[in-house]
Amino acid sequence: MPLPYVLLSAAVSLDGYLDDTGPERLLLSSPADFDRVDEVRASVDAILVGAGTIRADNPRLLVNSAERRAARVAAGRAEYPLKVTVSATGELDPAARFWHTGGDKVLLTTDEGARRARTLGLAAGVVPLGAAFDWRAALEHLHDRRGVRRLMVEGGGTVHTQLLRRELADELQLVLAPLLVGDPDAPRLFGPGGYQSGRLRLVESRRIEDVVLARYLPTAPGTGDRVAAADRHWLALACELAELCPPSRTAFSVGAVVVAADGTELARGYSREGGDPAVHAEEAALAKITPDDPRLAGATVYSSLEPCARRASRPVPCARLILDAGARRVVTAWREPDTFVPGADGSGVLAAGGAVVVVLPEYEERAKAPNRHLEG
């Protein structure tokens, strides 16, 4: 199921703390960074915090700039993003500012938590998600029922940890403040546990007064048919590569990326790359990798179009090239239509060879875009 783009936002001290143990909230950001956060809030469909953040900080979570709110309204959006909190127990203070400022609010909780929350009379929509809280169900609800496409998560540390450990976070925006806390009882940004393997990819670093903003994207693919946030990033890249293809009336424009299990990009390619009128995207990418590279066995191949099962231009189709290379996981956006090969079924060839094929249909339109000239 499609999920919102989940953006984690946090500010920490140099030694990784979210706050100290004093009675007042420790201000880690600078005035200019607070304005940047306001700009990000204005750009999203919803802002989420955990119940612990409401109890500890009593936040309002507003877009403070009148100009930004006016721009949202002019664009046909609500003046304020939807405010979301999560709580397994439903035990929240009905007088908290979260409920009484801004626009619409929703509490995502368990069946028992919903009963408790309704008894308390919280000023929000209450959504029970079952006997136990399920993050994927929560995100699916926000996407499908609330129209949330971009979700900003502002804490706390437990929420950030859970989303990262479940590989549901698409981006981390981390602000590093020039402070040291050093108190073992103070809250940290991330807790212990099993996280994704590999390095995150730094896509931006910027000084903002006396703090530094760093933006990171996950890189490690999912396993089997389990979709990780990084799968969406890599498939989006494959779709971008498809736009580089020289147009053809007799072949699709396709992009492909091969990624190791730890998130290392092994190669990329696109149809008709290098002036070869017959080369396919997956073929172009795999040709750049040493055949005995041990990382191929755990690699994922991302292709904007389902790898071909039959082709006239070369003796070996891309589905077979992938299997011969040793890769056993493929993520694609679009099943091959009958435009050139009736009954094409690259996924069937891959599955018969022991590979898992994952289709992310939310990227289908992006994959089709460079091929519009073939329609009709």
C-alpha positions as CSV (number, residue, x, y, z in Angstrom):
1,M,0.0,0.0,0.0
2,P,1.3,3.5,-0.7
3,L,2.5,5.5,2.3
4,P,3.2,9.1,3.0
5,Y,6.7,10.5,2.5
6,V,7.8,10.5,6.2
7,L,10.2,13.3,7.2
8,L,11.8,13.0,10.6
9,S,12.8,16.4,12.1
10,A,14.8,16.9,15.2
11,A,17.4,19.1,16.9
12,V,20.1,17.6,19.2
13,S,23.1,18.6,21.2
14,L,26.6,17.7,20.2
15,D,26.3,14.6,22.4
16,G,23.0,13.5,21.0
17,Y,20.4,14.8,23.5
18,L,17.0,16.2,22.8
19,D,16.7,18.0,26.1
20,D,18.2,18.3,29.5
21,T,16.5,17.4,32.8
22,G,15.8,21.0,33.8
23,P,12.3,22.4,34.4
24,E,12.3,24.4,31.2
25,R,12.6,23.1,27.6
26,L,16.2,23.3,26.4
27,L,16.2,25.5,23.2
28,L,18.5,23.8,20.7
29,S,17.6,25.6,17.5
30,S,18.4,29.2,16.5
31,P,15.8,31.8,15.5
32,A,16.6,31.3,11.8
33,D,16.2,27.5,12.2
34,F,12.9,27.9,13.9
35,D,11.8,29.9,10.8
36,R,13.1,27.0,8.6
37,V,11.0,24.5,10.6
38,D,8.0,26.8,10.1
39,E,8.6,26.7,6.4
40,V,8.8,22.9,6.4
41,R,5.6,22.7,8.4
42,A,3.9,24.9,5.9
43,S,4.9,22.5,3.1
44,V,3.5,19.3,4.5
45,D,0.1,17.8,4.8
46,A,0.4,16.7,8.4
47,I,2.6,17.0,11.5
48,L,2.9,14.1,13.9
49,V,4.2,13.9,17.5
50,G,4.1,11.2,20.1
51,A,2.0,11.3,23.2
52,G,5.1,11.8,25.3
53,T,5.9,15.0,23.5
54,I,2.5,16.4,24.2
55,R,2.9,15.5,27.9
56,A,6.4,16.9,28.2
57,D,6.3,19.9,25.9
58,N,2.6,20.8,25.5
59,P,3.3,22.0,21.9
60,R,0.9,23.9,19.6
61,L,2.5,22.7,16.3
62,L,1.4,25.7,14.3
63,V,2.5,27.4,11.1
64,N,3.4,30.7,12.6
65,S,3.9,32.8,9.5
66,A,0.7,34.4,8.3
67,E,2.1,34.7,4.8
68,R,2.8,30.9,4.7
69,R,-0.7,30.1,5.9
70,A,-2.2,32.5,3.3
71,A,-0.2,30.7,0.6
72,R,-1.6,27.3,1.8
73,V,-5.1,28.7,1.5
74,A,-4.5,30.2,-1.9
75,A,-3.2,26.8,-3.1
76,G,-6.5,25.2,-2.0
77,R,-5.1,23.6,1.2
78,A,-6.2,23.9,4.8
79,E,-4.7,26.9,6.6
80,Y,-2.8,24.5,9.0
81,P,-1.5,21.0,8.4
82,L,-3.4,18.2,10.0
83,K,-2.1,17.6,13.5
84,V,-1.5,13.9,14.4
85,T,-0.5,12.2,17.6
86,V,-0.1,8.5,18.5
87,S,-0.8,6.8,21.8
88,A,-1.3,3.1,22.6
89,T,-3.1,4.0,25.8
90,G,-5.2,7.1,24.8
91,E,-4.2,8.7,28.1
92,L,-3.8,12.3,27.1
93,D,-4.7,15.6,28.8
94,P,-7.8,17.0,27.1
95,A,-6.6,20.5,28.1
96,A,-3.3,20.3,26.2
97,R,-2.7,23.1,23.7
98,F,-2.3,20.5,20.9
99,W,-6.1,20.0,20.8
100,H,-7.2,23.6,21.0
101,T,-4.9,25.4,18.4
102,G,-4.6,25.1,14.6
103,G,-6.9,23.1,12.4
104,D,-8.0,19.4,12.3
105,K,-6.5,16.9,14.7
106,V,-6.4,13.1,14.9
107,L,-5.4,10.6,17.5
108,L,-4.2,7.2,16.2
109,T,-4.4,4.6,18.9
110,T,-5.5,1.0,19.8
111,D,-9.0,-0.2,20.3
112,E,-8.6,0.1,24.1
113,G,-6.9,3.5,23.7
114,A,-9.8,4.7,21.6
115,R,-12.3,3.8,24.4
116,R,-10.2,5.7,26.9
117,A,-9.7,8.7,24.7
118,R,-13.4,9.0,24.0
119,T,-14.1,8.9,27.7
120,L,-11.7,11.8,28.2
121,G,-13.5,13.8,25.5
122,L,-10.4,14.7,23.4
123,A,-11.1,17.4,20.8
124,A,-9.9,15.2,17.9
125,G,-10.9,12.4,15.6
126,V,-10.0,9.2,17.3
127,V,-8.9,6.3,15.1
128,P,-8.6,2.7,16.6
129,L,-6.1,0.6,14.7
130,G,-6.6,-2.8,16.5
131,A,-5.5,-4.5,19.6
132,A,-1.9,-3.3,19.3
133,F,-0.5,-0.1,17.7
134,D,0.7,-0.7,14.2
135,W,2.9,2.0,12.5
136,R,2.3,0.8,9.0
137,A,-1.5,0.7,9.5
138,A,-1.2,4.3,11.0
139,L,0.6,5.6,7.9
140,E,-1.8,3.8,5.5
141,H,-4.7,5.4,7.3
142,L,-3.1,8.9,7.0
143,H,-2.4,8.3,3.3
144,D,-5.7,6.7,2.2
145,R,-8.2,8.3,4.6
146,R,-6.7,11.7,5.3
147,G,-5.0,12.4,2.0
148,V,-1.5,12.8,3.6
149,R,1.3,12.7,1.1
150,R,4.0,14.4,3.1
151,L,4.2,13.8,6.9
152,M,6.5,15.7,9.2
153,V,7.4,13.9,12.4
154,E,8.7,16.2,15.2
155,G,9.3,13.7,17.9
156,G,9.9,12.5,20.4
157,G,12.8,10.1,20.4
158,T,10.7,7.0,20.8
159,V,8.6,7.8,17.7
160,H,11.8,8.6,15.7
161,T,13.4,5.4,16.8
162,Q,10.4,3.2,16.0
163,L,10.0,4.7,12.5
164,L,13.6,4.3,11.7
165,R,13.8,0.7,13.1
166,R,10.8,-0.2,10.9
167,E,12.4,1.4,7.9
168,L,9.4,3.7,7.4
169,A,11.3,7.0,7.5
170,D,12.1,8.5,4.1
171,E,14.2,11.4,5.3
172,L,16.0,12.6,8.4
173,Q,16.4,16.4,9.0
174,L,18.8,16.7,11.9
175,V,20.0,20.0,13.4
176,L,23.2,19.9,15.5
177,A,23.3,22.5,18.2
178,P,26.6,23.7,19.8
179,L,25.7,22.5,23.3
180,L,26.7,19.6,25.5
181,V,24.3,18.0,27.9
182,G,26.1,15.0,29.4
183,D,23.2,14.0,31.7
184,P,22.5,10.2,31.4
185,D,19.0,10.8,32.5
186,A,18.2,13.3,29.7
187,P,16.3,12.1,26.7
188,R,18.2,11.1,23.6
189,L,17.1,11.2,20.0
190,F,17.5,7.5,19.2
191,G,17.2,4.5,21.5
192,P,19.0,1.2,21.2
193,G,17.8,-1.5,18.9
194,G,18.2,-3.0,15.4
195,Y,18.4,-0.3,12.7
196,Q,18.9,-0.7,8.9
197,S,22.3,-1.7,7.7
198,G,24.6,0.6,5.7
199,R,25.2,4.3,5.7
200,L,22.6,7.0,5.2
201,R,23.2,9.3,2.2
202,L,23.9,12.9,3.0
203,V,22.0,15.1,0.6
204,E,22.4,18.5,2.2
205,S,24.4,20.2,4.9
206,R,23.9,23.8,5.7
207,R,25.0,26.3,8.4
208,I,22.1,28.2,9.9
209,E,23.4,30.8,12.4
210,D,25.2,28.7,15.0
211,V,23.6,25.3,14.2
212,V,24.1,22.9,11.3
213,L,21.3,21.3,9.4
214,A,22.0,17.9,7.8
215,R,19.6,16.0,5.6
216,Y,19.9,12.2,5.2
217,L,18.1,9.6,3.1
218,P,18.1,5.9,3.9
219,T,19.9,3.7,1.3
220,A,19.5,0.0,2.4
221,P,16.9,-1.9,0.4
222,G,14.2,-4.0,2.0
223,T,14.3,-7.7,2.0
224,G,12.0,-10.1,0.3
225,D,8.6,-8.5,-0.4
226,R,9.0,-6.1,2.6
227,V,9.3,-2.6,1.2
228,A,11.7,-0.2,2.9
229,A,11.8,3.6,2.5
230,A,15.0,3.3,0.5
231,D,13.2,1.1,-2.1
232,R,11.1,4.2,-3.0
233,H,14.2,6.4,-3.3
234,W,16.0,4.0,-5.6
235,L,13.0,3.3,-7.8
236,A,12.4,7.1,-8.1
237,L,16.0,7.3,-9.3
238,A,15.4,4.6,-11.9
239,C,12.4,6.6,-13.1
240,E,14.6,9.7,-13.4
241,L,17.2,7.7,-15.4
242,A,14.4,6.6,-17.9
243,E,14.1,10.3,-18.8
244,L,17.6,10.3,-20.1
245,C,16.8,7.7,-22.8
246,P,17.0,8.8,-26.5
247,P,13.4,8.4,-27.6
248,S,12.4,5.5,-29.8
249,R,9.3,4.4,-31.6
250,T,10.2,0.7,-31.3
251,A,11.4,0.4,-27.6
252,F,10.5,1.6,-24.2
253,S,12.5,4.2,-22.2
254,V,13.6,2.5,-19.0
255,G,16.0,3.3,-16.1
256,A,17.7,0.8,-13.8
257,V,19.8,0.8,-10.7
258,V,21.6,-2.1,-8.9
259,V,22.0,-1.7,-5.2
260,A,23.8,-3.9,-2.7
261,A,22.1,-5.0,0.5
262,D,24.0,-2.4,2.5
263,G,22.7,0.4,0.3
264,T,25.8,0.8,-1.9
265,E,25.0,1.7,-5.5
266,L,26.7,-0.9,-7.7
267,A,25.7,0.5,-11.1
268,R,23.0,2.3,-13.0
269,G,21.9,2.3,-16.6
270,Y,19.2,3.3,-19.1
271,S,17.9,2.2,-22.4
272,R,20.0,3.0,-25.5
273,E,22.8,4.3,-23.2
274,G,26.0,5.1,-25.0
275,G,24.4,5.2,-28.4
276,D,23.7,1.5,-28.5
277,P,20.2,1.3,-30.0
278,A,19.5,-2.2,-28.6
279,V,20.8,-2.0,-25.1
280,H,18.2,-2.3,-22.2
281,A,18.5,-0.5,-18.9
282,E,19.1,-3.5,-16.8
283,E,21.6,-4.9,-19.3
284,A,23.5,-1.6,-19.3
285,A,23.7,-1.5,-15.5
286,L,24.7,-5.1,-15.0
287,A,27.5,-4.8,-17.7
288,K,29.2,-2.3,-15.4
289,I,29.5,-4.7,-12.5
290,T,32.2,-7.4,-12.3
291,P,30.4,-10.7,-12.7
292,D,32.0,-12.3,-9.7
293,D,31.2,-9.3,-7.4
294,P,29.9,-11.1,-4.2
295,R,27.5,-8.3,-3.5
296,L,25.3,-9.3,-6.4
297,A,23.8,-12.2,-4.5
298,G,22.2,-9.9,-2.0
299,A,21.5,-7.0,-4.4
300,T,18.2,-5.4,-5.5
301,V,17.6,-4.4,-9.1
302,Y,15.4,-1.4,-9.5
303,S,13.8,-1.0,-12.9
304,S,11.2,1.6,-14.0
305,L,9.6,-1.1,-16.2
306,E,9.3,-4.8,-15.5
307,P,12.4,-6.6,-16.9
308,C,11.8,-8.1,-20.2
309,A,11.0,-11.9,-20.6
310,R,11.6,-12.0,-24.4
311,R,13.4,-9.6,-26.8
312,A,14.2,-9.6,-30.5
313,S,17.4,-7.5,-30.3
314,R,19.5,-9.7,-28.1
315,P,19.5,-13.5,-27.3
316,V,19.2,-13.1,-23.5
317,P,16.3,-11.1,-22.0
318,C,16.8,-8.9,-19.0
319,A,15.0,-11.1,-16.6
320,R,17.4,-13.9,-17.4
321,L,20.4,-11.5,-17.2
322,I,19.3,-10.6,-13.7
323,L,19.0,-14.2,-12.6
324,D,22.3,-15.1,-14.2
325,A,24.0,-12.3,-12.3
326,G,22.8,-13.8,-9.0
327,A,20.4,-11.0,-7.9
328,R,17.2,-12.3,-6.4
329,R,15.2,-9.2,-5.7
330,V,13.6,-6.8,-8.2
331,V,11.6,-3.7,-7.5
332,T,9.7,-2.2,-10.4
333,A,7.0,0.5,-11.1
334,W,5.2,-0.8,-14.1
335,R,4.3,-4.2,-15.6
336,E,5.3,-4.4,-19.3
337,P,2.3,-3.8,-21.6
338,D,1.7,-5.7,-24.8
339,T,3.0,-2.9,-27.0
340,F,5.9,-4.8,-28.4
341,V,5.8,-8.3,-26.9
342,P,2.4,-9.9,-26.4
343,G,2.0,-11.7,-23.1
344,A,5.2,-10.3,-21.6
345,D,5.8,-11.7,-18.2
346,G,9.3,-10.9,-16.9
347,S,8.0,-11.2,-13.4
348,G,7.0,-14.8,-14.0
349,V,10.5,-15.6,-15.4
350,L,12.1,-14.0,-12.3
351,A,9.8,-15.7,-9.9
352,A,10.4,-19.1,-11.6
353,G,14.1,-18.5,-11.1
354,G,13.7,-17.8,-7.3
355,A,13.6,-14.0,-7.4
356,V,11.2,-11.8,-5.5
357,V,9.5,-9.1,-7.6
358,V,8.0,-6.1,-5.8
359,V,5.8,-3.7,-7.7
360,L,5.3,-0.1,-6.4
361,P,2.3,1.1,-8.5
362,E,2.5,4.6,-7.0
363,Y,5.5,5.2,-9.4
364,E,3.8,3.9,-12.5
365,E,2.9,7.3,-13.9
366,R,6.5,8.5,-13.5
367,A,7.7,5.4,-15.3
368,K,5.2,5.9,-18.1
369,A,6.1,9.6,-18.6
370,P,9.1,9.1,-20.9
371,N,7.0,6.7,-23.0
372,R,3.9,8.8,-23.7
373,H,4.9,9.0,-27.4
374,L,4.2,5.2,-27.6
375,E,0.6,5.5,-26.5
376,G,-2.1,5.0,-29.0
